[in-house]
Amino acid sequence: MYPSSPWKHVVTVNKNRDTLIDVARKYYIDGLSQQEIARYLNISRPSVSNLLRRCREEKIVEIRIQESNDSLVNALAERLRTEFKLKSVTVVPSAEDMQSTLAAAGKAAAKLLESRLKDRLKIGLSWGSSLFHVVKELPSQSVVDVEVIQMTGSLGMANPAFDGFELARNLAQKLNGSCRLIQAPVIVTNLELKKLLLKEQPIARTMDRMDSLDLALAGLSSDNPDYSSMVREGFQDVSEAKQIQSEGGIGHICGLHYDSNGQFLDITQNQRVIGIEKGQLKKIPHLIAVACGAEKAEAISGALNGGFVDSLITDEHAALRILSSR
């Protein structure tokens, strides 16, 4: 028990980190009141309150509120798995900010990927913030002769860390493996240019790998212009996105647009994509989709209806929206 009488501590205005840690430990772990800590340090109670505030601001103490209980997200996951006949589904609680939600989804997807790893595996990878968190959360692994294949050309994203080029390199590094990259944009202006690029040996060698993928990780994006990654990164303007919507497009995976039944659209935008073809995508033995947010619910639902997704990592807001529309 800490003494109730004041100790002759001299506490200056410029508190160092050790003092902050000491105050945090006494308050949050040992259960002392702010008044008891004030007596112990020979300072005022408001000064203790300020120190605790600094502990939170400087991330010495992080307070997390569990917004959703495990039984709810587990029930949502089981219903999605059953209704769409998936191999596995993980639903994470929806946090107040999307980055926290994506981090939780990334950790869940990384755990699933880790459970599937084996020697000489060929892993396909698309792009996006969801997959950035998957790669970030995956611990380094000791596997032999693993190859990571970038499934689509690059978006030239505002944050290069989210681009498939960087993600494939970083994942290969964590797996002590090699990677095959596509040094071309995800979509080109015409079919003639696409044919020329596909003849380039570095691109052709990567494209040859698409038929032998064992596993793939992909994000899902909405075709709504307000949320579309293709619009956000400048590969489509709003009018083009609206045209795709008018033709039935509700989402895209690896740059390929599909309708509410998960059928890929017969449109020139799909034909001009540099990357995996729709037939190859459907043949992947285990495709893990990672997508969060209620605004992506329609795109997720369409992909699940199409039958090319085997495992899903999403959040409760998206899950509730998907299930409420059925």
Rosetta blueprint (number, residue, H / E / L):
1 M L
2 Y L
3 P L
4 S L
5 S L
6 P L
7 W L
8 K L
9 H L
10 V L
11 V L
12 T L
13 V L
14 N L
15 K L
16 N L
17 R H
18 D H
19 T H
20 L H
21 I H
22 D H
23 V H
24 A H
25 R H
26 K H
27 Y H
28 Y H
29 I H
30 D L
31 G L
32 L L
33 S L
34 Q H
35 Q H
36 E H
37 I H
38 A H
39 R H
40 Y H
41 L H
42 N L
43 I L
44 S L
45 R H
46 P H
47 S H
48 V H
49 S H
50 N H
51 L H
52 L H
53 R H
54 R H
55 C H
56 R H
57 E H
58 E L
59 K L
60 I L
61 V L
62 E L
63 I L
64 R L
65 I L
66 Q L
67 E L
68 S L
69 N L
70 D H
71 S H
72 L H
73 V H
74 N H
75 A H
76 L H
77 A H
78 E H
79 R H
80 L H
81 R H
82 T H
83 E H
84 F H
85 K L
86 L L
87 K L
88 S E
89 V E
90 T E
91 V E
92 V E
93 P L
94 S L
95 A L
96 E L
97 D L
98 M H
99 Q H
100 S H
101 T H
102 L H
103 A H
104 A H
105 A H
106 G H
107 K H
108 A H
109 A H
110 A H
111 K H
112 L H
113 L H
114 E H
115 S H
116 R H
117 L L
118 K L
119 D L
120 R L
121 L L
122 K E
123 I E
124 G E
125 L E
126 S L
127 W L
128 G L
129 S H
130 S H
131 L H
132 F H
133 H H
134 V H
135 V H
136 K H
137 E H
138 L L
139 P L
140 S L
141 Q L
142 S L
143 V L
144 V L
145 D L
146 V L
147 E E
148 V E
149 I E
150 Q E
151 M L
152 T E
153 G L
154 S E
155 L L
156 G L
157 M L
158 A L
159 N L
160 P H
161 A H
162 F H
163 D L
164 G H
165 F H
166 E H
167 L H
168 A H
169 R H
170 N H
171 L H
172 A H
173 Q H
174 K H
175 L L
176 N L
177 G L
178 S E
179 C E
180 R E
181 L L
182 I L
183 Q L
184 A L
185 P E
186 V L
187 I E
188 V L
189 T L
190 N L
191 L H
192 E H
193 L H
194 K H
195 K H
196 L H
197 L H
198 L H
199 K L
200 E L
201 Q H
202 P H
203 I H
204 A H
205 R H
206 T H
207 M H
208 D H
209 R H
210 M H
211 D H
212 S H
213 L L
214 D L
215 L E
216 A E
217 L E
218 A E
219 G E
220 L L
221 S E
222 S E
223 D L
224 N L
225 P L
226 D L
227 Y L
228 S L
229 S H
230 M H
231 V H
232 R H
233 E L
234 G L
235 F L
236 Q L
237 D L
238 V H
239 S H
240 E H
241 A H
242 K H
243 Q H
244 I H
245 Q H
246 S H
247 E L
248 G L
249 G L
250 I L
251 G E
252 H E
253 I E
254 C L
255 G L
256 L E
257 H E
258 Y E
259 D L
260 S L
261 N L
262 G L
263 Q L
264 F E
265 L L
266 D L
267 I L
268 T H
269 Q H
270 N H
271 Q H
272 R L
273 V E
274 I L
275 G E
276 I L
277 E L
278 K H
279 G H
280 Q H
281 L H
282 K H
283 K H
284 I L
285 P L
286 H L
287 L E
288 I E
289 A E
290 V E
291 A L
292 C L
293 G L
294 A H
295 E H
296 K H
297 A H
298 E H
299 A H
300 I H
301 S H
302 G H
303 A H
304 L H
305 N H
306 G H
307 G L
308 F L
309 V L
310 D L
311 S E
312 L E
313 I E
314 T E
315 D E
316 E H
317 H H
318 A H
319 A H
320 L H
321 R H
322 I H
323 L H
324 S H
325 S L
326 R L
